Amino acid sequence: MKNIVKFFTYVLIASGLIGMSSCEKTWEEPQLDCPSQGLTANADISDILALSPTGDIVQIQQDWVIEGYVVSSDEAGNYYTAMVIQDAPSSPSAGIYVSLDQRNLYVDYPVGKKVLIKVKGLFIGKDRGVYKLGMTYDTGYGTRIGRIPPTEVKNRVFASCDAPVEITPTVVSISEILTNGDNYLNTLIKLEDVQFRKSDLCSTYSLEGLSGVNKYVEDCSGTYLVMRNSGYADFAKTKVPSGKGSVTAVLGKYRNTFQIYIRDLSDVQMNGSRCDGSTPTCDASALTPNARISDLKSALGSNELVQITDDWIIEAKVTASDKSGNLYKAVYIADQSGGIKLNLNMRDLYLRGYHRGAKMRIKVKDLYVGIKNGEIQLGDIYHGRIGRITDEIDQDHIFFMDRTEEVQPEEVQIGGLNYNMVGKLVKITDVKFHDYAVKENFAFSDSHSSRPRPHSANRMLVSCSSNNGVIVRTSGYANFADAHVRYGSGTLTGILSCYDADHDGTITNDELQIIMRDIYDVQMEQERCDAPVLLETFGTTEKNEEINLQDWYNYAEAGTRTWQGGFYSGTVNHYAQMSAYRSNEAQNIAWLISPPVSVSNGMKLTFQTAKAYWTHDALEVFVSTDFNGYDVQGATWAPLNARIATQTDPNHAWIDSGDIDLSAYAGQTVYIGFRYSGSGTYGKTGTYRVDNVIIKQ
């Protein structure tokens, strides 16, 4: 490579293209074209605002060129595909928000740069309270101002040839903005002698990944203004300062609420003492732990609510967050002495620092410990009962440490669970879900609905080696609500909670509950212990759709109706259902036939039935040894003696069939057939349901 360079250098010298040391020639600085050369403004920002006095969207017909000075910046990420310009570097009379389908605008349009825009054909109008300049788009609910596409940006928006100038913000008070804020919209302002509201102290400017979060800047009289910060800003995870000082920002508006937008952290200068002379700190290391969670629980004694009066400080870590949605406005924390539910009146706590493994120190003096649903919890008082800690006081009590620790559950079998462990993270070994829960959803999200109404659900977890069981409680808002309950056996991890179902103040073992943190808390990849030969809960069927399960045969012997999936959201339960209601057919006979089962001595069949709108006993159950998988009428079917829901049973109540001994068919392969017979024409239209068909030894 060096030889090649030397060769070309020699050629250039020989050609006279590289000057010798004796050459006196001075090269002139190249003249670069400036896109805005020859372009002159012939209108002001005020002129285009005047085209839409009411804020209605108007297309600009005039052949105008406006100019303005950039006061916004997307370099830190608090602005996105937009820039704000005002008509003068200082004391501006008007500003405008320009929507551009282009990123990294700060490169070509830095703060202080004069910009010229050809506005003919663009649109001006109010969008959610703020005048914007751009193109239009249809939202499906109306027309709004949108971004100018890149090809149009190149032909319309020009940076001037002049160097950026200093922008002098207009000093204004919060009270003046609240009174006459429209005069300062889309311009750079400066607020002096202000501070973040107490409720925002020790919090971050935003929550990472969210489109925006409101913080509140107040003056010493308590008059406040919203500061809107993007979760994509590079300062989103930075804590707001706790002192008093100034804020420089662009003034915006959302509907009727004025908001300010900083460009970066240099816009916030708050290093002085607060209005009350205090200098709060968010430093957890300044606190020394002197109590444990067990002390909090002991302080409650036999009371239902107690305020902590001792100067106790506990150190704990988050064992379960609200990230999956299975907890709402609460997390669980633990130390070596135990765990407890911490109630906080905020959402997305995992983004606010309460993520799994986060360490914290809590000043518990003046907080409350109380019982709700039988569970001891830490929070604040609400209408005389234990409630949530609000964001106005949490920064006075909860201080995060700059480290995260791995969360380790305590391994235990179901029989070892007891009330003293409530609040702890446990890993329950040697378990499976109850037969009736398998393939059902953990809960019901109703996510397909335009107006979802989620439902929580209980699923029973049972031991493989004993008769013990415990409820697994899942919220319909959990992101795994619609996941199907696992078939195998293994372990399940979660927080041990409880629910005082009979409200007697005493928690028995059957009132204990497990709250999973996410779907990965279920580890059941092993073969199911004590597995049935046949297990069908119809959990994978769809409501009002024809049942088409593997190896099951759904057949209409007369009429066109077949068995369909049924679902009741109240109990989050799927089942098989058949009815002749409104069939308009003289006869409806429908079979639902199980897969083949090889019977051995001692095998028993169980199932459940329910009826609704009874008109006649429409359901029978049969067994066949010669069914070939498709010729129902050519097979021999023997009736089975089973308890089936009838007229005297309550509507919708599930009736157990009882144990049906199949020993007479030992050594043979059998099919179980559920036969519904009715008539839409003659009023035999009662509905029958079948669920939890099980054959086991």
Wavefront OBJ file of the C-alpha trace (Angstrom):
o trace
v 0.000 0.000 0.000
v 2.854 2.411 0.870
v 4.443 1.787 -2.526
v 1.165 2.617 -4.280
v 0.906 5.921 -2.373
v 4.479 6.791 -3.260
v 3.804 6.034 -6.923
v 0.758 8.320 -7.104
v 2.581 11.053 -5.209
v 5.385 10.861 -7.786
v 2.889 11.102 -10.627
v 1.212 14.152 -9.099
v 4.527 15.892 -8.574
v 5.615 15.088 -12.100
v 2.345 16.470 -13.422
v 2.747 19.701 -11.484
v -0.415 19.068 -9.469
v 1.400 19.283 -6.145
v 3.211 22.581 -5.636
v 6.887 22.660 -4.688
v 8.040 24.554 -1.621
v 9.101 27.470 -3.757
v 5.526 27.989 -5.065
v 3.873 31.111 -3.600
v 0.324 30.383 -4.857
v -2.465 30.805 -2.252
v -5.651 28.791 -2.762
v -8.910 30.701 -2.442
v -11.540 29.391 0.009
v -14.207 27.507 -1.966
v -17.602 29.195 -2.308
v -20.351 26.806 -1.213
v -23.885 27.297 -2.459
v -26.362 28.434 0.210
v -29.869 27.049 -0.483
v -31.550 30.157 0.925
v -29.553 32.603 -1.252
v -31.911 34.926 -3.054
v -34.870 33.940 -0.845
v -36.458 36.838 1.013
v -39.290 36.832 3.516
v -42.406 38.688 2.397
v -44.707 37.763 5.292
v -44.560 37.304 9.032
v -45.575 34.417 11.278
v -48.400 36.674 12.482
v -49.710 36.874 8.921
v -50.228 33.123 8.604
v -51.720 32.906 12.104
v -54.227 35.572 11.067
v -55.484 33.268 8.303
v -57.038 31.031 10.987
v -58.402 33.296 13.734
v -60.592 30.521 15.172
v -58.009 27.752 14.801
v -59.765 26.014 11.908
v -57.463 24.294 9.439
v -56.843 26.545 6.434
v -54.673 25.946 3.366
v -52.364 28.861 2.627
v -53.019 30.211 -0.873
v -50.684 33.216 -0.728
v -47.222 32.991 -2.275
v -45.584 33.848 1.009
v -42.162 33.214 2.472
v -41.913 33.566 6.253
v -38.814 33.626 8.417
v -38.200 32.745 11.999
v -35.510 31.750 14.490
v -35.309 28.200 15.806
v -35.923 27.985 19.566
v -36.475 24.213 19.914
v -34.034 21.316 19.583
v -34.469 17.577 19.112
v -30.848 16.802 20.006
v -31.751 15.520 23.488
v -34.870 13.744 22.258
v -37.511 15.864 23.980
v -38.761 17.024 20.577
v -39.575 14.653 17.742
v -40.090 15.505 14.056
v -40.889 19.112 14.867
v -39.275 22.481 15.383
v -40.548 25.718 16.852
v -39.595 29.086 15.394
v -40.308 32.617 16.613
v -40.186 35.834 14.609
v -37.300 37.542 16.438
v -34.264 36.528 18.519
v -35.664 38.527 21.432
v -39.037 40.020 22.385
v -40.879 38.009 19.717
v -44.449 38.826 18.787
v -45.363 35.345 17.486
v -44.137 31.788 17.097
v -45.229 28.679 15.239
v -44.849 24.930 15.633
v -43.655 23.380 12.356
v -44.292 19.657 11.903
v -41.601 17.989 9.771
v -41.181 14.336 8.810
v -37.471 14.484 9.506
v -35.249 13.532 12.418
v -32.083 15.087 13.816
v -33.337 18.532 12.857
v -30.793 20.134 15.182
v -28.052 19.329 12.640
v -29.476 21.566 9.907
v -31.606 23.814 12.106
v -29.772 24.440 15.401
v -31.103 26.778 18.055
v -30.742 30.381 16.883
v -30.643 29.548 13.190
v -32.787 31.729 10.944
v -35.106 29.623 8.809
v -37.123 30.622 5.745
v -40.230 28.645 4.746
v -42.252 28.737 1.554
v -45.729 28.334 2.984
v -47.985 28.326 -0.076
v -49.923 25.038 -0.166
v -49.208 24.232 3.484
v -51.898 24.256 6.152
v -52.255 26.326 9.291
v -54.585 25.581 12.180
v -54.862 24.583 15.802
v -54.030 21.048 16.871
v -55.021 20.354 20.481
v -54.772 24.021 21.385
v -51.568 24.950 19.514
v -51.168 26.538 16.089
v -49.221 24.234 13.808
v -47.882 24.539 10.282
v -47.735 21.414 8.141
v -49.703 19.106 5.888
v -53.000 17.419 6.749
v -54.013 13.821 7.336
v -57.218 11.978 8.142
v -57.359 10.340 11.590
v -60.626 8.542 10.893
v -62.280 10.981 13.287
v -61.416 14.140 11.374
v -58.598 16.070 9.745
v -55.509 17.186 11.649
v -52.259 19.003 10.965
v -49.487 16.495 10.245
v -45.881 16.426 9.098
v -44.433 17.956 5.973
v -42.941 15.012 4.014
v -39.161 14.941 3.394
v -39.474 15.813 -0.313
v -41.487 18.905 0.592
v -39.119 19.843 3.416
v -36.260 19.992 0.906
v -38.212 22.363 -1.340
v -39.828 24.521 1.329
v -37.678 24.834 4.459
v -34.311 26.569 4.124
v -31.671 27.394 6.697
v -30.289 30.899 6.160
v -26.686 31.541 5.236
v -26.167 33.442 8.501
v -24.640 31.878 11.586
v -27.025 31.091 14.457
v -27.735 33.993 16.786
v -28.322 34.019 20.511
v -31.951 33.667 21.506
v -32.933 35.749 24.506
v -35.850 34.129 26.359
v -38.718 36.285 27.518
v -38.785 36.414 31.309
v -42.336 35.807 32.436
v -44.108 34.569 35.555
v -46.291 31.501 35.852
v -49.240 33.695 36.787
v -48.777 35.757 33.639
v -48.722 32.594 31.518
v -51.909 31.308 33.114
v -53.548 34.677 32.423
v -52.111 35.666 29.029
v -50.242 32.584 27.910
v -51.446 32.719 24.304
v -49.225 35.762 23.831
v -46.157 33.603 24.503
v -47.137 30.380 22.739
v -44.403 28.759 20.628
v -41.744 31.145 21.924
v -38.821 30.737 24.279
v -39.580 31.870 27.831
v -37.774 31.912 31.151
v -39.330 31.307 34.559
v -37.393 32.597 37.567
v -37.618 31.729 41.269
v -39.382 28.450 40.597
v -39.006 24.892 41.833
v -40.397 21.447 41.141
v -43.469 20.655 43.180
v -42.821 18.573 46.281
v -44.652 15.594 44.784
v -42.050 15.416 41.995
v -38.957 15.405 44.198
v -36.728 12.334 43.892
v -38.560 11.335 40.716
v -37.130 11.310 37.199
v -38.009 13.777 34.454
v -39.907 11.046 32.629
v -40.399 7.294 32.453
v -38.243 5.594 29.878
v -40.194 4.482 26.822
v -43.372 6.459 27.517
v -44.459 9.171 25.096
v -44.594 11.763 27.821
v -44.851 12.433 31.549
v -46.003 15.572 33.345
v -43.895 17.267 35.999
v -44.991 20.412 37.789
v -42.990 23.619 38.224
v -44.300 26.052 40.849
v -43.506 29.497 42.174
v -43.269 30.276 45.879
v -47.003 30.945 46.096
v -47.756 27.402 44.860
v -48.984 28.450 41.405
v -47.799 25.760 39.022
v -47.252 24.979 35.361
v -46.943 21.617 33.608
v -43.528 20.579 32.275
v -43.969 17.842 29.665
v -41.036 15.472 29.164
v -40.660 12.628 26.683
v -39.720 9.154 27.841
v -37.358 9.063 24.845
v -35.350 12.099 25.960
v -31.777 11.296 26.929
v -32.473 12.864 30.339
v -35.669 10.873 30.989
v -34.064 8.787 33.756
v -32.410 11.793 35.448
v -33.894 12.904 38.758
v -35.333 16.394 38.868
v -33.383 18.864 41.014
v -34.785 19.595 44.457
v -33.701 23.231 44.678
v -35.052 26.541 43.379
v -33.930 28.552 40.370
v -34.898 29.125 36.745
v -36.285 27.186 33.808
v -35.852 28.148 30.162
v -38.332 26.415 27.885
v -40.609 26.645 24.872
v -44.210 27.379 25.845
v -46.787 25.033 24.392
v -50.333 24.004 25.132
v -52.413 20.850 25.291
v -56.080 21.665 24.811
v -56.606 24.280 27.550
v -53.515 23.501 29.626
v -50.289 25.429 29.109
v -47.152 23.290 29.087
v -43.439 23.977 28.849
v -40.851 21.896 26.991
v -37.151 22.067 27.826
v -34.539 21.347 25.154
v -32.008 19.697 27.460
v -30.953 19.744 31.105
v -29.016 22.996 30.730
v -32.415 24.698 30.525
v -33.017 23.853 34.206
v -30.903 25.743 36.744
v -32.154 25.038 40.256
v -29.267 25.106 42.686
v -30.659 27.353 45.418
v -32.634 26.567 48.539
v -36.339 25.940 48.094
v -38.983 28.537 48.864
v -39.253 27.252 52.437
v -35.478 27.333 52.864
v -35.114 23.525 52.792
v -32.589 21.537 50.789
v -34.138 18.053 50.421
v -32.012 15.086 49.441
v -32.814 11.829 47.691
v -29.693 10.086 48.937
v -30.536 6.695 50.471
v -26.992 6.285 51.800
v -27.686 9.031 54.335
v -30.176 6.719 56.059
v -29.187 3.930 58.453
v -31.538 0.913 58.687
v -32.639 0.166 62.241
v -35.771 -1.965 61.786
v -37.134 -4.848 59.732
v -40.372 -5.758 58.019
v -41.135 -8.154 60.848
v -41.077 -5.150 63.221
v -43.760 -3.450 61.113
v -45.971 -6.509 61.294
v -45.403 -6.854 65.035
v -46.340 -3.193 65.549
v -49.787 -3.929 64.134
v -50.508 -6.487 66.845
v -54.188 -7.367 66.886
v -55.227 -4.020 65.410
v -56.475 -3.439 61.888
v -54.555 -0.173 61.379
v -51.588 1.398 63.160
v -49.506 4.489 62.395
v -45.783 3.963 62.867
v -44.482 6.500 65.382
v -40.948 5.179 65.828
v -38.068 6.613 63.789
v -37.644 3.324 61.960
v -35.792 2.896 58.699
v -36.015 -0.399 56.853
v -33.939 -1.622 53.943
v -35.716 -3.869 51.455
v -35.770 -4.914 47.832
v -38.602 -5.277 45.359
v -39.572 -8.918 44.895
v -42.572 -8.364 42.613
v -43.345 -5.350 40.433
v -46.340 -4.271 38.378
v -44.559 -4.783 35.050
v -46.781 -7.644 33.889
v -49.976 -5.943 35.086
v -50.757 -8.623 37.660
v -50.269 -6.052 40.420
v -51.955 -2.648 40.385
v -50.567 0.368 42.214
v -48.566 -1.916 44.465
v -45.332 -3.872 44.669
v -44.005 -6.426 47.116
v -40.829 -5.795 49.060
v -38.845 -8.089 51.341
v -35.909 -8.290 53.688
v -34.508 -11.249 55.591
v -37.363 -11.139 58.082
v -40.213 -11.412 55.567
v -42.174 -9.641 52.863
v -44.973 -7.100 52.699
v -47.197 -5.424 50.123
v -46.310 -1.762 49.549
v -49.265 0.301 48.310
v -48.478 3.315 46.092
v -50.979 5.527 44.313
v -49.097 5.441 40.996
v -49.096 3.322 37.854
v -46.116 1.934 35.943
v -44.193 1.640 39.182
v -41.569 -0.573 37.537
v -40.599 2.433 35.373
v -40.394 4.687 38.421
v -37.650 2.631 40.026
v -39.774 -0.104 41.602
v -38.427 -2.819 39.330
v -37.619 -6.336 40.469
v -34.503 -6.419 42.623
v -34.400 -2.637 43.234
v -33.002 -1.784 46.669
v -34.542 0.944 48.801
v -34.542 2.397 52.258
v -37.848 3.523 53.701
v -38.483 5.981 56.520
v -41.624 4.383 57.857
v -42.399 6.905 60.582
v -45.892 8.393 59.991
v -46.761 5.683 57.457
v -49.384 3.071 58.303
v -49.482 -0.688 58.628
v -52.875 -2.269 58.248
v -54.865 -5.312 57.203
v -56.796 -5.543 53.954
v -58.467 -8.781 52.892
v -56.545 -10.465 55.680
v -53.120 -9.360 54.413
v -50.818 -7.020 56.355
v -49.810 -4.096 54.108
v -47.712 -0.928 54.267
v -49.207 2.331 53.021
v -51.056 5.464 54.086
v -54.455 5.996 55.669
v -57.526 6.222 53.428
v -61.008 6.673 54.896
v -59.881 5.073 58.132
v -58.334 2.025 56.456
v -54.995 1.102 54.935
v -54.586 2.850 51.591
v -51.931 3.939 49.137
v -48.950 6.230 49.570
v -49.435 9.177 47.214
v -46.754 10.694 45.021
v -46.963 13.791 47.215
v -45.385 12.034 50.169
v -43.506 9.033 48.776
v -40.370 11.121 48.171
v -40.331 11.905 51.905
v -40.229 8.223 52.814
v -38.843 6.052 50.007
v -35.254 6.392 48.807
v -33.737 4.143 46.150
v -30.210 2.843 46.366
v -27.947 2.678 43.350
v -27.896 -1.081 43.146
v -30.044 -4.047 42.286
v -29.941 -7.468 43.922
v -31.055 -10.806 42.576
v -34.378 -11.939 43.984
v -34.330 -15.485 45.331
v -37.581 -17.248 46.291
v -37.927 -19.566 49.258
v -38.512 -23.135 48.074
v -41.466 -24.831 49.712
v -44.102 -27.467 49.070
v -47.777 -26.551 49.194
v -48.182 -28.209 52.581
v -45.523 -25.905 53.996
v -47.363 -22.679 53.156
v -48.820 -20.777 56.100
v -50.089 -17.316 57.005
v -46.762 -16.220 58.517
v -45.236 -16.432 55.019
v -47.723 -14.030 53.414
v -45.823 -11.352 51.494
v -42.894 -13.638 50.729
v -41.698 -14.762 47.311
v -41.971 -18.551 47.253
v -41.145 -21.273 44.769
v -43.594 -24.139 45.150
v -42.175 -27.482 44.064
v -43.708 -30.785 42.955
v -46.989 -29.289 41.716
v -49.439 -29.263 38.821
v -52.610 -27.351 38.046
v -55.913 -29.017 38.874
v -57.465 -31.041 36.052
v -60.311 -28.533 35.659
v -57.838 -25.657 35.103
v -55.715 -27.247 32.372
v -55.914 -25.419 29.015
v -58.165 -22.723 30.453
v -56.888 -19.132 30.384
v -55.162 -17.819 33.479
v -57.684 -14.945 33.397
v -59.785 -13.005 30.881
v -58.426 -9.851 29.256
v -61.363 -9.214 26.892
v -58.734 -7.625 24.639
v -60.799 -8.237 21.502
v -63.574 -5.964 22.725
v -63.809 -2.264 21.885
v -64.654 -1.708 25.541
v -62.770 -4.422 27.417
v -64.079 -5.705 30.732
v -61.303 -7.928 32.065
v -62.011 -10.546 34.719
v -59.638 -12.042 37.246
v -59.628 -15.789 37.783
v -58.583 -18.382 40.343
v -56.793 -21.541 39.221
v -56.103 -24.314 41.702
v -52.533 -25.520 42.063
v -52.245 -28.988 43.620
v -49.457 -31.085 45.031
v -48.241 -34.160 43.196
v -47.576 -35.993 46.446
v -50.425 -34.931 48.746
v -53.970 -33.619 48.744
v -52.875 -30.031 49.416
v -53.777 -27.193 47.072
v -53.510 -23.412 46.813
v -55.231 -20.833 44.620
v -53.281 -19.014 41.893
v -54.936 -15.620 41.439
v -54.455 -13.750 38.139
v -55.724 -10.325 37.114
v -57.492 -9.830 33.804
v -55.079 -6.929 33.234
v -52.009 -9.189 33.413
v -50.172 -9.455 30.098
v -50.379 -13.243 30.434
v -54.108 -13.336 31.274
v -54.997 -15.090 28.014
v -52.186 -17.643 28.252
v -53.363 -21.232 28.706
v -52.778 -23.055 31.972
v -49.968 -25.596 31.596
v -50.621 -29.339 31.437
v -47.363 -30.672 32.904
v -45.959 -30.619 36.409
v -42.999 -28.881 38.002
v -42.698 -25.613 39.954
v -44.508 -22.310 40.289
v -43.006 -19.112 41.719
v -45.008 -16.213 43.094
v -45.871 -14.020 46.032
v -47.875 -15.677 48.786
v -50.949 -13.559 49.449
v -54.371 -14.251 50.949
v -58.029 -13.318 50.791
v -60.335 -13.415 53.800
v -63.254 -14.927 51.890
v -65.558 -15.350 54.894
v -64.495 -12.013 56.456
v -63.996 -13.571 59.872
v -60.567 -12.023 60.415
v -58.818 -15.384 60.366
v -56.920 -16.724 57.370
v -57.057 -20.462 56.868
v -54.838 -22.367 54.453
v -57.608 -22.553 51.867
v -57.676 -18.740 51.814
v -54.019 -18.446 50.807
v -53.288 -17.312 47.241
v -50.293 -17.141 44.924
v -49.725 -14.074 42.746
v -47.442 -14.767 39.793
v -45.094 -12.018 38.620
v -45.113 -13.092 34.957
v -45.675 -16.168 32.808
v -42.091 -17.302 33.342
v -42.940 -18.061 36.955
v -44.575 -21.253 35.638
v -42.051 -23.996 34.982
v -43.997 -27.181 34.236
v -42.112 -28.979 31.506
v -42.134 -32.358 33.260
v -44.649 -35.096 32.533
v -47.876 -34.513 34.405
v -48.035 -36.466 37.623
v -51.030 -38.797 37.936
v -51.986 -37.922 34.360
v -55.509 -38.856 33.208
v -55.976 -41.032 30.155
v -58.406 -38.419 28.851
v -58.598 -34.791 29.968
v -60.695 -32.238 28.124
v -61.714 -28.884 29.602
v -62.651 -27.322 26.245
v -60.330 -24.474 27.229
v -59.073 -24.009 23.675
v -62.504 -23.764 22.051
v -63.965 -20.463 20.877
v -67.330 -19.119 21.980
v -70.135 -19.737 19.466
v -67.806 -21.517 17.051
v -68.143 -25.166 16.054
v -65.970 -27.408 18.191
v -63.099 -28.863 16.200
v -60.747 -30.440 18.729
v -58.124 -32.978 17.759
v -59.531 -36.552 17.818
v -62.991 -35.373 18.912
v -65.889 -35.953 16.505
v -68.661 -33.338 16.237
v -71.561 -34.722 14.221
v -75.110 -33.587 13.366
v -77.275 -36.701 13.044
v -80.408 -34.648 12.371
v -80.676 -30.986 11.508
v -77.694 -28.745 10.938
v -76.746 -27.776 14.491
v -73.502 -29.107 15.989
v -71.823 -28.619 19.342
v -70.261 -25.187 19.824
v -67.778 -23.690 22.205
v -69.231 -21.817 25.158
v -67.603 -19.342 27.524
v -68.625 -17.500 30.679
v -66.392 -14.553 31.543
v -67.562 -14.391 35.155
v -65.709 -17.589 36.028
v -63.405 -17.496 32.980
v -64.548 -20.964 31.950
v -64.915 -22.650 28.554
v -67.255 -25.561 27.854
v -69.125 -27.402 25.080
v -72.693 -26.320 24.397
v -75.656 -27.441 22.280
v -79.154 -25.993 21.840
v -81.997 -26.202 19.339
v -83.098 -22.641 20.142
v -84.200 -20.861 16.945
v -82.922 -23.661 14.747
v -86.240 -23.675 12.857
v -85.677 -27.389 12.339
v -88.056 -30.189 13.262
v -85.308 -32.304 14.757
v -81.841 -31.519 16.096
v -79.635 -34.425 17.126
v -75.959 -33.685 17.683
v -73.146 -35.919 18.923
v -69.874 -34.923 20.563
v -67.648 -37.994 20.693
v -64.384 -38.379 22.562
v -61.084 -39.715 21.224
v -60.525 -43.484 21.611
v -59.500 -44.611 25.084
v -57.853 -47.941 25.948
v -59.532 -49.021 29.160
v -57.873 -50.892 31.980
v -59.467 -52.256 35.129
v -60.495 -49.577 37.632
v -60.734 -46.682 35.199
v -63.448 -44.148 35.908
v -65.146 -41.486 33.790
v -66.242 -38.157 35.265
v -67.639 -35.021 33.683
v -69.855 -32.070 34.496
v -73.091 -30.874 32.915
v -75.211 -27.762 33.226
v -78.548 -26.741 31.777
v -80.234 -23.455 30.999
v -83.762 -22.577 29.863
v -84.872 -26.164 30.447
v -87.652 -27.496 28.215
v -86.833 -31.207 28.374
v -84.059 -33.626 29.339
v -82.092 -33.307 26.129
v -78.734 -34.872 27.005
v -77.620 -38.498 27.216
v -74.175 -40.067 27.466
v -73.152 -43.343 25.780
v -70.174 -45.634 25.340
v -69.217 -47.558 22.200
v -66.619 -50.230 21.494
v -67.189 -50.468 17.738
v -67.301 -46.832 16.613
v -64.923 -46.384 13.664
v -64.374 -42.652 14.091
v -67.015 -41.376 11.654
v -70.029 -43.708 11.258
v -72.033 -42.727 14.326
v -75.279 -44.382 13.332
v -73.539 -47.608 12.334
v -71.999 -48.030 15.788
v -73.466 -49.640 18.875
v -73.989 -47.194 21.728
v -74.725 -48.283 25.284
v -76.116 -45.713 27.756
v -74.033 -44.876 30.820
v -75.562 -44.331 34.221
v -74.492 -40.777 35.000
v -75.925 -37.845 36.932
v -76.918 -35.209 34.347
v -78.364 -31.759 35.037
v -82.150 -31.734 34.876
v -85.161 -29.522 35.514
v -84.774 -29.350 39.291
v -81.175 -28.155 39.124
v -80.441 -24.409 39.091
v -79.768 -22.841 35.728
v -76.064 -22.698 34.847
v -75.052 -24.782 37.884
v -72.427 -27.416 37.160
v -73.525 -30.893 38.197
v -70.963 -33.633 38.782
v -71.652 -36.867 36.940
v -70.282 -39.024 39.727
v -67.684 -41.733 39.143
v -68.667 -43.955 36.222
v -66.790 -47.244 36.424
v -65.515 -48.433 33.034
v -64.037 -51.713 34.346
v -66.567 -53.719 32.302
v -64.700 -52.503 29.208
v -61.208 -53.381 30.453
v -58.952 -54.477 27.618
v -61.103 -52.701 25.008
v -60.985 -49.344 23.263
v -64.014 -47.184 23.924
v -65.495 -43.894 22.772
v -67.653 -41.681 24.984
v -70.527 -39.970 23.147
v -72.613 -37.018 24.353
v -75.916 -36.924 22.471
v -78.223 -33.902 22.438
v -81.726 -34.208 20.981
v -84.191 -31.398 20.589
v -86.430 -29.526 18.162
v -86.562 -25.905 17.137
v -89.970 -26.405 15.593
v -91.663 -28.104 18.547
v -90.175 -26.036 21.364
v -87.651 -28.568 22.665
v -84.925 -25.943 22.735
v -83.257 -26.269 26.151
v -79.520 -25.603 26.338
v -77.089 -28.206 27.656
v -73.420 -27.846 28.479
v -70.627 -30.354 29.044
v -67.269 -29.699 30.690
v -64.232 -31.373 32.268
v -64.450 -34.799 30.664
v -61.883 -36.951 32.470
v -60.970 -40.628 32.421
v -58.349 -41.721 34.909
v -57.274 -44.753 36.913
l 1 2 3 4 5 6 7 8 9 10 11 12 13 14 15 16 17 18 19 20 21 22 23 24 25 26 27 28 29 30 31 32 33 34 35 36 37 38 39 40 41 42 43 44 45 46 47 48 49 50 51 52 53 54 55 56 57 58 59 60 61 62 63 64 65 66 67 68 69 70 71 72 73 74 75 76 77 78 79 80 81 82 83 84 85 86 87 88 89 90 91 92 93 94 95 96 97 98 99 100 101 102 103 104 105 106 107 108 109 110 111 112 113 114 115 116 117 118 119 120 121 122 123 124 125 126 127 128 129 130 131 132 133 134 135 136 137 138 139 140 141 142 143 144 145 146 147 148 149 150 151 152 153 154 155 156 157 158 159 160 161 162 163 164 165 166 167 168 169 170 171 172 173 174 175 176 177 178 179 180 181 182 183 184 185 186 187 188 189 190 191 192 193 194 195 196 197 198 199 200 201 202 203 204 205 206 207 208 209 210 211 212 213 214 215 216 217 218 219 220 221 222 223 224 225 226 227 228 229 230 231 232 233 234 235 236 237 238 239 240 241 242 243 244 245 246 247 248 249 250 251 252 253 254 255 256 257 258 259 260 261 262 263 264 265 266 267 268 269 270 271 272 273 274 275 276 277 278 279 280 281 282 283 284 285 286 287 288 289 290 291 292 293 294 295 296 297 298 299 300 301 302 303 304 305 306 307 308 309 310 311 312 313 314 315 316 317 318 319 320 321 322 323 324 325 326 327 328 329 330 331 332 333 334 335 336 337 338 339 340 341 342 343 344 345 346 347 348 349 350 351 352 353 354 355 356 357 358 359 360 361 362 363 364 365 366 367 368 369 370 371 372 373 374 375 376 377 378 379 380 381 382 383 384 385 386 387 388 389 390 391 392 393 394 395 396 397 398 399 400 401 402 403 404 405 406 407 408 409 410 411 412 413 414 415 416 417 418 419 420 421 422 423 424 425 426 427 428 429 430 431 432 433 434 435 436 437 438 439 440 441 442 443 444 445 446 447 448 449 450 451 452 453 454 455 456 457 458 459 460 461 462 463 464 465 466 467 468 469 470 471 472 473 474 475 476 477 478 479 480 481 482 483 484 485 486 487 488 489 490 491 492 493 494 495 496 497 498 499 500 501 502 503 504 505 506 507 508 509 510 511 512 513 514 515 516 517 518 519 520 521 522 523 524 525 526 527 528 529 530 531 532 533 534 535 536 537 538 539 540 541 542 543 544 545 546 547 548 549 550 551 552 553 554 555 556 557 558 559 560 561 562 563 564 565 566 567 568 569 570 571 572 573 574 575 576 577 578 579 580 581 582 583 584 585 586 587 588 589 590 591 592 593 594 595 596 597 598 599 600 601 602 603 604 605 606 607 608 609 610 611 612 613 614 615 616 617 618 619 620 621 622 623 624 625 626 627 628 629 630 631 632 633 634 635 636 637 638 639 640 641 642 643 644 645 646 647 648 649 650 651 652 653 654 655 656 657 658 659 660 661 662 663 664 665 666 667 668 669 670 671 672 673 674 675 676 677 678 679 680 681 682 683 684 685 686 687 688 689 690 691 692 693 694 695 696 697
